[in-house]
Amino acid sequence: MDTIDKISAVYRNTAEEARQELNKVQQKIYRIGSLRLLLFVAGVAGIIYFRSESWGTLAGIALITLLPFLFLMKYHNRLFHRKDYLEKKMEINGQELAALDYDTSSFDDGEAYIDPTHLYTCDLDVFGPHSLFQYINRTCTQPGKHRLARWLGKHLERKEEIIRRQEAVSELAPELKFRQRFRILGLLYKGKAADETELCQWAESPSIFRSRKLLRLLPVLVTGTNLICLALVMAGILPASIYGIIWTCFVIAGFGFTGKVTRMQAIYGKKLQILSTYAALLHLMEKQPAQATLLKEIKQQIGGEKRKASHSISRLNKLMNELDQRNNVFMYVILNGLFFWELRQIMRIEAWKEQYAAELPGWLDAIGQMDALNSLATFAYNHPDYIYPKIVQAERKGKGNLTKEEETGTETGFTKAETGNASSSFRLRAEALGHPLMNRDRCVRNDIDMAKRPSFIIITGANMAGKSTYLRTVGINYLLACIGAPVCARQMEITPARLITSLRTSDSLNDNESYFFAELKRLKLIIDKLQAGEELFIILDEILKGTNSMDKQKGSFALIKQFMTLQTNGIIATHDLLLGTLIDLFPDDIRNYRFEADITDNELTFSYRLRPGIAQNMNACFLMKKMGIAVAD
């Protein structure tokens, strides 16, 4: 297994190799630029010096200097593309080095996806500055960014789907060159948020010109007429002046379509420029071998071994570039007069759309999936100590219908004694569980063990002792597990259920809504989902904290009893030590754990270690005295 130091070395070496090649490319650019200038000056000087010579001599001088000049111009452009590529390669490897030190400021934080009413993303800091999205996000396309946000906002709940994604992420994780090339190609063109939608709208829009049979025949008629007239002129039958008038009429008639073509080009021309980037990404995907089922399906979605999506999109991109020739007035007039070229070209684009429009959304979806998978794979690559959790699907079983694995527990790494109630249909077990956004050198890891339904863990403890951090650690790793990513744990197994949290409910002045009422709405939502038969995993922090202590205690007892009746699972953190007595009512279904604040030599210390039982030490009065606030004894 690689270590963080080895991974850092890979990124540094890759960036250094790119820097060295960039220096060579920049030197070539300078030399080629100088040579181009020399050829241009030599050509102009030669024509001026031999201006009194024959046209053949002047044409020879122009040819000798122009052809190499044009060749060097194309080579120069390729060098500039390579320069841009290498600069981006250096940049992304520098970003990865910073990310290994928890500096993710260069990545999109997904702030646009923040939703305070979401079931869990706001509580777990999934989106926004210093969020999980920003930590994972390496997407380079708009479809990829939207796809990754959707995965984080709506995790998978079926074992088979999670395992399929785990396999794909695991296969892509070591493919550093593929992932970096994909990202660089995507970043070289920065698409806009509306690109995907507008491309699909264009694909679904009706054809304007090909829908009319007469317009489809016009380019053929004009081309045929021009050929006949040219033949007649060469045969001396038709005067050239008459043909000139006919040709001019064709040019003028062609202008009748210019307005509509110009509007189409103005609306979609620049948006379709991104297709060249998408074609490059699709070509890269087509060449990449695939073993995981999900990756094979993505390749099949872009044509498999039959019709290549990259070739089809490259053809459209070529057609759009050819249409840009209309901006050259000289070429535009000649081609339009001879072939009705503008109309012919726009109908070729419409023909492409009719043939491939239905497939374009699928291609964009495939790019988005691969882009999002690459982000998860980079996350896995950057964390070699993380593991892929074992996924156990929930089953409704009666006595005697247990699997061999459930009876022995040998495959999961837990002993039979730890298995508890063998008829359990929910599992959440982890060893050395840590928060992925906390510095690896300071992160204190804890375990969790929940092996039946219903089951609740009640955590008590002092202020700042680690309760809320533990809840977020469990929640964020549960989410990672359910999107097919590796988790920050030594070992983990989960049963996927819908995650729902209530950790930082806030009041709303706009909705004239109190803090307490907002919390009640969230709890009502949870109850409604449970009563509708949904399987949930619930994480709550200090429930009913918006009311007085007597009401809070009574309401909390009633709520947890209702959770038990509705056969659900979850974790509740609280300052109310009396909630720990619920274990007397549900000895098999509730367990108490605590985070303690230890007072030693008149100093407050925290171990951040989860311990069994109910908290013994509270620190509010101690802290008030330390800060000089009078507290009655």
N, C-alpha and C positions, 0 to 999 in steps of 0.2 A: 504493500500500500504506500502511495506517495504521502509525503508530509507537506505541511504548509511551506516549509523552507524550500523543498524541491519544486513545488508549484510556483513559488515566487521566482526561483531561478529560471524556470521555463519562460515565464513572462518577461523577465529582464533580458534573457538571451534573445528571445524573439524580437523584442523592441530594438536591441542593439544590432541584430542582423539587418533589420529593416532600415535602421539609421545608416549603416555602412553602405547598403545598396542605394539608399536615397542620395548619398553623397556622390556615388558614381553616376547615377541618373542625372543629377543636377549638372555635373561636369559635361555629360554628353549633350544636355540641352543647350548649354553655353556654346559648345563647339559646333553643334548643328546649326544653331542660330547664327553664328558668325559665318559659317559656310553658306547658308542661305543668302545672307546679306551680300557676301562676296560674289555669288553667282548672279544675283540681281544687278549689282553694280557692273559686273563684267558684261552682262547682256546689254544693258543700256549703253554702256561705253562702246561696245562693239558695234551696235547699230548706228550710233552717232558717228563713229570713226569711219565706218564703211557705208555711210548713207548714200554716197554717190555710186556705189556698186550696184550690181543687178539685184532684182528681187529674190533670186535664188540664193544669193550670198547672204542677204539679210535674213531670209527664212531659215537658212542653215544655222546662223548665229543664234537666232531666237530658239530654234529647236535644241541646240546643244546646251543652252543655258536654262531653257524653260523646263524641259523634261526632268533633269536632275533636281531643279528647284521644286517642282510639284511632288516628286518622290520624297524629297527631304521634308517637305511640309507635312505629308502624311506621317512620316516617321517621327517628326517633331511632335505632332499631336498625340501619337501613341506614347511617347516619352512623358508628355504632360499627364496623360491618364495614369501612367505607372507612378509618376511622382505623387499624384493625389492619393493613389492606393497606398503607397508606402507611408505617407504622412498619416493617413487614417489608421494604418496598422500600428504605427508607433503610438498613436493616441489611445487606441483601445487597450493596448497592453499596459500602458501607463495607468489607465483607468482601473484595470484589474489589480494592479499592484496596490493602488490606493484602496480598492474595495477590500483587499485582504486585511487592511488596517482599519476597516470599518468606515472609510470615507467614500460614500456613495453619492456625493453631491453632483457628480457629472451625469447621473442617470435621471431619467424622467421619474418623478415621484408619484404620478397617477393622481394628482390632486383633483383632477376633473371627475374622478370616480367616487369621491367621498360622498357618502349618504348617511346622515345621522340616524336614519330610521332603519338601516340595514340590520339583519339578524345578528351580525357579529363583526363586520369589517371595521366599524368605528371604534368599538371597544378594544379590538386587538391591534389597532394601528396598522391595518392592512394597506391603506392608501394615505398619501400625504408625505410631508417631509420626514425623513428618518423612519420610513415605513418598511414593511415587508416587501411591498411591491417595488419600491426603489432599490431595495437590497437584492432582489432577484432579477429585476427587469434588465434584459440585454436585447430587447426587441429592436429591430431596425426598420420595421414597416408599420404602417397604421393598422392593417389587419392583424398583425402579430401582437401589437400592444393591446388592441381591443380583446383579442382572444385570451391573452394572459390575464387581463383584468376580469373577464367573465369567469375564467377558471377559479380565480381567487374569490370571486363574489358568489359563486354557486358551485360548491365542491361536489365531487362525485359521491354517490351513495351505494353503488353496486361494486361488489368485490371484483368481478371480472373486468370492469372498466378501469378500476384503479390499477390492477395488476398489468393490464395492457399498457397503460401509460408508464408505469414503473419500468417495464421492459424497454420501452422506447427511450426513456430518459437514460437508463443504464447503458444502452447501446451508443447513444450520442455523446455521453459524458467524456470518453477518452478521445473522441474525434475532434481534437482542438483545431486542426487546420481547417476542416470543413466548417466548423462553427464560426471561426474567425473570418474566413473568406465570405461566408454568407452574410455576416454582420457588416463587414466592410462594404460589400457591394450594395447592401441596402442603405447604408448611411451615406454613400456617395451621392444619392439623390434623396433629399429630405421631402417626403411626401406630406401632403396636408391631410388634416383629419377627415375631410370630405371625399378624399380620393376614391376610396372603396365604394361608397354609396353612389357617387357620380359616375363611376365607370360602369356600375351595374345598371344605372338609369339609362346611360347611353346604349348599353347592350340591349336593353328591353324596349328602347324607343323604336317606333315604326320607320321603315325606309321611306324617304321622301322622293327620291328619283327613280329607283328601280321598281317602284309600285306602278309606274306608268309605262305601258308597252312602247309608246311612241318615243319616249326619252331613251329607252334601252336601245332602240334602232338607230337613233340619230348619229352616234359616233361611227357606227358601221357605214351609214349612208354617206356621211361627210368624208370619211377615209376613202371609200370606194369612188366617190365623185372626184376627189383630188387625184387619185391614181389614174382614172380615165382621162382627166384633163391634162395631166402631165404627159401621158402617152400621146395624146392628140397634139400637144404643143411640140413634142420631140419629133412627131411625124410630119409637122408642118401643116397640119389640118386646122388647128385652133390657134389663133393669134395669142401671143403671150399676154398682151394687154387685156384681152377678154378674160383669160384665166386669172390675171391679177385682180380684176374686179370681182370674180367669183370668190377668190380666196379672201378678199377684203370683206365681202358679205358674210363669209363664214366667221371671220374674226369678230365682226360686229354682233352677229347672232349669238356667238359664244358668251358675250358680255351679259346676255339675258339671265344666265345662271350664276353669274359671279356673286351677286348679293347674298343668295342663299348659301352658297358654298363658303363665303367669307364668314357669315354668321356661325355656321357649323364649326368652322375651323377656329373661330375666336372662342367659342364656348368650350369645345372639347380638345382643341389642339394641344394646349399645354398640359391638360390633365392626362392626355394619352402619352405624354412624354415619359411618364413613370413606367409605361409598359416595357421600355427597353431595360429598365432595372428589373422588373418582374421576370422578363424573359431570361435574364442572366441568372436570377435566383432559381427559376424553374429548371434551367439547364444544369445547374449545380446539383439540385435535388435529384434529377434524373440520373446523373452519373454516380451518385452516392449509393453504395451497396446497402441493402436493408435486410435485416433478419427478423426484427421484432414485427409482430402482426400489424400493429398500428402504423409503423413506418411503411410496410408493404402496401397497406390500404391507401396511405397518402400518395405513394408513387402511382398506384393504380388510378387514383383520382385525377392525376395530371397526364394520363394517357398510357401508363404502363410501358410495355415494349412495343405498342402499336403506334398510335398517333401522338407525337411528342407535343406537349403544350408549349414548350419553349420555342419550337419551330413555328408553331401557329402564331404566337404572339410576336415573334420576330418579323414574321411576314406582315402583320398589321403595322408594326412600327416602321417597316420599310415603306409601306404604302403611304403612311402619314408623312414621312420624310420626303417622299417623292412629291406629295401634294404641296409641300413647302416651296417647290420650284416655281410655283405660280408667283412668288414674291419677286422673282427675276422677270422684269417686264419684257425684256427682249425674248427670252425663252418662252414666256407665257403667250405672247402674241403669235410666235411661229407655231408652237405646238397646238394651240387652240385652233388656229386657222387650218392646220393640216388634219388634225384628228379629233377635234372637239375634246382635246386632252383633259381639260378640267372636269368636264362632265363624265368622261370615261373613268377618270381616277376616283372621283367621289362614288361612283357606282361600284367600282371594285372594292372600295372600303365597305360599302353597304352590303355587298355580296359576302365579304368576310364576316360581317356582323350577323347576317342571316345564317351562316354556316356554324359559327362558333359562339353565338350570343348565349345559348343555353349552358355552355360549358364554362364561360368566363367566371361566374360567381363561384363555381367549384374550384377553379384554379386559384382564385384569390383566397378561398377558404383553406386550401392546401398550403399556400404560402404562410398564412396566418398560423396554422397549426404547427408547421415546422419552425417558424420564428419563435413561437411560445415554448415549444419543446426545447429549442436551443437554449432559451433562458434557464429553464429548469435544469438542463444538462450542465450548463456553466455553473449553476449553483451547486450541483452535485460534485463537479470537478474541483471547485474551490473548497470543498469541505470533505476531504478524504476520510475523516473520522466519523462522518455521519453514516447512518444505516437506512436501508429500506425496510419499513416495518412490515411485519406479517399481517395480512388482512384476513379476518375471520368474519364470514357473512353471518348476520343474525338469522336464527332459525327458531321457529315456534315448535318445540319438541315436547313430547310427553315422556314419562318415565320409561327407561329402557331403550330409547331411540338415540343414544349418544354415539358419537363417532369414537373410533379407537383413539384418535388423537386427544379427544376431550377426556377420555377415561384415564389416559396415562400422563398427558401433558409433556411427553418427552420431546416432541418436535418443536415445541414453543420455547423450550429452555426453562420452564417452570416445573417444579416437582408436583406430584399428585397431591401432596399435602397442601400446596398453595392454591390448588385449583378451586377449593371451596365447594359451593353447591354445583354439582355436576350437571344440573339441568339449566345452567345459565345460558342466556342467549345474547349476552353483551359482554365484551371484554375491552378493557383499556388497561394495559399493563406496560410499564416502561421502567427501565433502569437507567440511572444517571441522565435524567431528562434536563436539558438546559435550554435557555432562550437563545435562538440563533442571532439575535441582534445585540446581545451582550458580549463584551470582549471575552474571548475564549480564556484569557489568563485570569479573569476575575469572576467568571460565571460559576456560581455554586449550583451544583446539580442535585436533583432530588428524584425519588422514585414515585410511582403511582401504581396502585393495584386495585382494579375494580373488575370483578369476575362474575357478575350475575345481574339479572334484571328482576325487580328494581334494585337500585343501590345508590346511596348518596354518601359523599364524604363531606363532613362538616369541619371546617378549619377555623380555629380560634387563634387569637394572638394579639400582641401589642401593636401599637402604631410603628410603622417603618420596619417591622420584623420580617416582611417578605411575603405576606399573604397575597396581595394583588399581583406581584410579580410572578408568583407561583401559578395563579389562575391564568395569567396571560401566557406563561410558558406552556402549560397544558393545552390551552386553546390554540396557540399558534402551531404547535407541533401536531396537534390533531388535524388542523387544517392542512398542513403540509402533507401529512399522511394521506388525506382524502383527495389531494390533487395529484398524487402519484410521485411526489418529491421525496427525497431522503429527509430524515428528521435528526434533530440534535439529541441523540440518545445512544446508549450502549446497546440497548435492546428494546424492542417495542412491538406490541401486537394490539390491533384495534379492531373493533366492529364498527363499520361506518354507519353513522346515523346523522341526521341533520343537526348541525351545530347552531346553538342559539345562546346568546350571552346578554347579561345586563350588568355592566361594570361601571359605566359612567353616564347614566341617564342624566339629562339636563332639562331645565325648564325652558319654555318657549314663550318669549314676550309677544312674538308675532301671532301665535295661536292662542294667546291669553291662557296659557297652560302652566300650571304649577309643577314644580319638580316632583312632588308626590303623585300628582295625577299622571305625569309622563311615565313614572315607574309602574303605576298600576296598569296603564295601557300595555306596557311591555309584558307584564305578568299575565294579563288577560290574553294577550296574543299567544303566549306559551300554552296556557290552559286550553285555549280553543284548538290549537294544533294537536295537542295530545288527545283531546276528546274526538278530534276528527280521525284519529288512528295513526298519526304520524309518529315515527320513532325519532326521538330527540336526544341529544346530549347537551345538557344545560349547565352553564357556568354563571353563577350569580355572586355579586360582591355586596355585602351589607344590605340585604333586602329590607324594604320598607323604612329606609333611613330618613324619609321625609316626614315621619310622624313621631309622636311621643313614645317613650320607652315602653310603657304599658301596652299601648296599642300595637307597637312594633313587635313585641314579644308574642302577644296573642295571635297577631296576623301571621307571623313567621311560622309558629307552630302549626296553624291551620293550613298554610300553603304547603309545607313539607309533607304533612299528612296526605294532602290531596295528590302531591307528586307520587307518593308511595302507592296510593290507590290507582293512579293512572299508569303504573308500571313503567316509570322512566328512570333515567340515570343522570347524575350530575354532581357538581361540586358547589358548595356554598361557603363563602368566607364571611366571618362575622366577629364583632366584638362582644356579642351577647353570649356569655358563657353558659347561660341556661339552655341554649339550643343544644348544647352537648348532652343534655339529659334525654333527648329524643331517642338515644340509643337504648334506653330502657323500654320504650314502646316497640322499637324495631331492632332488636338485637342482632338479627341476621342481615339486615339491609342498610344499616347506618354505621359508619365508623368515624371516630373522632381523631383529628390530627391537629397539631399546633405548631406555631412559630413563636419561639420565646425571645424575650429581651432580657438579657442577663445583666445584673447590676453587680459589679465587682470593684471594690475600692472606690465606691462613690462614682463610678463611671459606667455608662450604659454601653453594652456591647451586643452585637447581633451575630449569630452564627449562620443565619438564613438556612438552617437545616430543618427539614420536616421531621417532627417527632410524634409518636403516638400519644393520644390522650387530649385533655382539655388544658388550655393555657393557664399557667400559674401566676405569671408576672405581668402586670400592666404598667405602662410607663408614662401616662399622661401627667399625673401629679409630680412625678420625679422630674420630668422635663420642664414643667412650669416652675418648679423651685429652682432648677438650674438656670433658668432665664430670669429669675428675680421676680416672678409673679407669686404673690402671696396665696398660699393654699392652707385652709384650716385643717388642723390635725383631727 
